[in-house]
Amino acid sequence: MNQFKQYALSADVIAGLDAMHITTPTPIQERVIPAVLRGESVIGQSQTGSGKTHAFLVPILSQIAPEKDQVQAVITAPSRELATQLYTVATTLASALPEVRIQRYVGGTDKAKQIEKLKHQQPHIVIGTPGRILDLIRAGALAAHTATTFVVDEADMTLDMGFLSAVDSIAATFPKDLQMLVFSATIPQKLQPFLKKYMANPTEIEIRPQTVIADTVDNWLIAAKGRDKNQMIYQLLTIGQPFLVLIFANTKTSVDHIHQYLTDQGLDVAKIHGGIPPRERKRVMKDVAALKYQYVVATDLAARGIDIKGVSHVINAEIPSDNEFFIHRVGRTGRNGMSGIAITLYAPGQEDQIAELEHMGIHFTPKAIKNGEIVDSYDRNRRTTRKAKEDPRSLAIRGLAKKEQKKHMPGYKKKIQKAIATERRQNSRIKKREELRAARKAKKS
């Protein structure tokens, strides 16, 4: 039995869920769906892969009135890939609702054609990137002001990528009684002014993860120790039989270098980053989704735009500058109860970055590559955990002691004691002189 039937959802939406083999709501869906159906504005916070997309699409689709020839819901996503992903889920869910019109508007598509089409007919649901949606509104083509529901998906990423001002401008076109739904893995402090501006008394729903990383993921840490990281990545890809591997790097240049190296080794590798033309990026994403590639190298922009079943491994070629990106990267594997492996490579000098991640509650298992195998390694902190003996002697005295011990001269202990006494007298004189100087200064002032 489909457990979504407990909510006041339309039979057609239930049929769409059945077609997607979704029968049991996740914790975020259990709390968000009833709130949205009651007309409440919601701030929903939960980790990547928790089911936020269905949490808002299911009740929105269930409440669309097809007989009203106007925009009823607007949904923004910070990247073309994410908008396309939302559009795909929405159209699949609405498979039994052919009269509901859903349109996607993103950069890199034919704006003139979209404007011409909008002159004849408005969609019921608008899904797209903030920039393109705002362009269509300002052109007088998209009559979004009739919408009663506005969704800001991946709000933290929207902020990070500088699209919040565009979202603000879109929100300003809606009526005051607007139902606003904001979803994100994290709610940064810089997002608060925007939330307070448009949401008077929102229902705040936060699903705290039991662990920062899913229990189904083995989180390995491998020290590069001056070795060629590209070569290490190649070894990791060719050890065992990974089903699908996502390799993440911080910059487009790093992605290009890794991609070129792996391609030169004879591997068929896809790459995804913002520097690739939109049409080519869309084609690559389709091929990746169709499992035509076993290996994908990507930047963090694509980290949230890839939602592929069966990712067996994630490799962090570089530690991300933003710790939240680490969670989003690793969240690509070990989903829906399946097991996964996340491997992070780190270089000497990056121990503090690893320590920051551990402070967030992320636990690493140390590993190493030896003789073509991945083996257990030692804790990098093993030296610091040893209890050092305290030595009250100064560095000068300790140095003298070692020198005299090497000479094996008789009476060296007396020499050391004499040196300690001399040092104490000198220190005492210095201290008295400093006290006298301080007293003179105080008297003058």
C-alpha positions, 0 to 999 in steps of 0.5 A: 500500500502506498503510504502517501495515501494518508495525505489529502493528495490527488489520485493522479499524483499517487499514481505518479508516485506508484509509477516511480515506485515511491511508496513510503515518505521520508522524514522530511516528506512526512512533515513538509507535505501536510504543512504545504497542503495546509498553505503554510510557508516552510523553511525545510532543512535536511541533508542531501538525498533526504527527499526534499524535492518530492516533499514540495513537488508532491503537494504542489502538483496535487493542488494545481487547478488545470482549469485556471489558465495561469501560473500557479507555482514558481520554483527556482534552482541555482543551476541549469542541471538542478533545474533540469533535475527538478523538471524531470521529477515534476514531469514524471510525477505528473505523468497522469496529469497531462492537462498540467503544463510544466515549463523549464526556463534556464540560461543557454536556451532560446529566450526569444522562442520562449517569449513567443510561446508565452504570448499564447499560453502560460504554464501552470508550474514554472521551473528554472534558474533565477536569471532566466525567470527574472528576464522573462518576467521583466520582458513582460512575457512570463506572468508569474505574479499570479503564482500563489506558491514560490519555491527556493530550492538549494537556498544555500547554493543560491546564496553562494553563487550570487543569485539571491538578488535575482530571487529577491527581485522575483519574490517582489513581484508576488502577492503578499499572501504568497506561500513561500517554501525554502529548502536547503541542506544548510541555512547560512546566517547571510540568508536570514535577512531574505527569509525575514523579508518575505516570511512572517511566521514560517513553519521551520522543519529541520531533520537532523542527520544521525550522522553527518555522512550516511552510515552506508558510506565508508569514508576513507582518508589517504595521504598523498605524501608528495605523490602524483595525485592523478596517478593515485586517482588512476590506481583507485579507479583500476583497483577492484571494479567500481560501478560508477565513480564521481571525482571532484576537484575545486576548479575547472583547471583541476578538472581538465587536468585530471580528465586529460590524464585519465583519458591519456591512460585509456579510460573513458571519462566524462567531465562536467564544469561551468566552462563547458558550453551548455549544450555539451554539458546537457549532452554529457549529463544525459550520457552520465545518467544513461550510464554511458560513462563509468568515471565522471570528473566534476566541480562542485557546481555539478555536485548537486546537479548529479542525481544518479542511482548506483554511484559506488565511489566518490573521490575527493581529488582536492579538499573543498574550500567550503566544508559543506561542499564535502558533505554534498560531494560524499552525499552522491554515494551511499544513497537509498540504503545502498553502500558506497565508498568516499575517498579523500586525498590530502597533501602534507600541510592540509591536516588542519582542513581534515581536523575541521571536517572531523570537528563537524562529526565526520569520521575518517578511516585511514587507508593507503595504496600498497602493491596495487591494493588499498590497505589499512593505514595508521592514524595521522595523529598517532604522534601527538597522542603520545604523552611527552615527559615534561622537562623543566630545564631550559633549552640551553641546559638540555643542550649542554646536558646532551653534549656532556653526556656524549663526552662521557666526562667524569663529574658531568652531573656536577657541571650541569648542576653548576650551570643550572645555578648560574642560569638561575642567578642570571635570570634573577638579576634580569628580573630585578632589573626589569622590576626597577625599570618598571618602578621608575616608569611608574614614578615618572608617570 
